[in-house]
Amino acid sequence: MKKAKFGSVPPKTQKLPDGRFRVYLNVEKDTERNVIHRDDSDVEDVEEYDVYLCDEFDMDKEPSYETLIEALIRQKYSVSDELAIMRQRDEKPEEFSVYNAFAEECKALAKTIFND
């Protein structure tokens, strides 16, 4: 995921010119300051304005609750990795626990986008 900054609230999803889709996650409002120094004066003007910081995530499939969860999980785990973890969940409970916590985080992120 890459970081992005907007001057207004970003859309939740956006179709890109190449046919892929971009999803904006973890949107946070912040304030930035711009200090203006004037050559003819010792006075500084300060401008404050709102910005929105977020993570941007590109997908090949059209975003839905399910496809976003899958794409987020695929960043860390392949299908083969998932199958191995599921097959060995009793023998390697710590590994399964880490995987399961990550999958739940992905579901929570998708829920913030699709409000399911």
Rosetta blueprint (number, residue, H / E / L):
1 M L
2 K E
3 K E
4 A E
5 K E
6 F E
7 G L
8 S L
9 V L
10 P L
11 P L
12 K L
13 T E
14 Q E
15 K E
16 L L
17 P L
18 D L
19 G L
20 R L
21 F E
22 R E
23 V E
24 Y E
25 L E
26 N E
27 V E
28 E E
29 K E
30 D E
31 T E
32 E E
33 R E
34 N E
35 V E
36 I E
37 H E
38 R L
39 D L
40 D L
41 S L
42 D L
43 V L
44 E E
45 D E
46 V E
47 E E
48 E E
49 Y E
50 D E
51 V E
52 Y E
53 L E
54 C E
55 D E
56 E E
57 F E
58 D E
59 M E
60 D L
61 K L
62 E L
63 P L
64 S L
65 Y H
66 E H
67 T H
68 L H
69 I H
70 E H
71 A H
72 L H
73 I H
74 R H
75 Q L
76 K L
77 Y L
78 S L
79 V H
80 S H
81 D H
82 E H
83 L H
84 A H
85 I H
86 M H
87 R H
88 Q L
89 R L
90 D L
91 E L
92 K L
93 P H
94 E H
95 E H
96 F H
97 S H
98 V H
99 Y H
100 N H
101 A H
102 F H
103 A H
104 E H
105 E H
106 C H
107 K H
108 A H
109 L H
110 A H
111 K H
112 T H
113 I H
114 F H
115 N L
116 D L
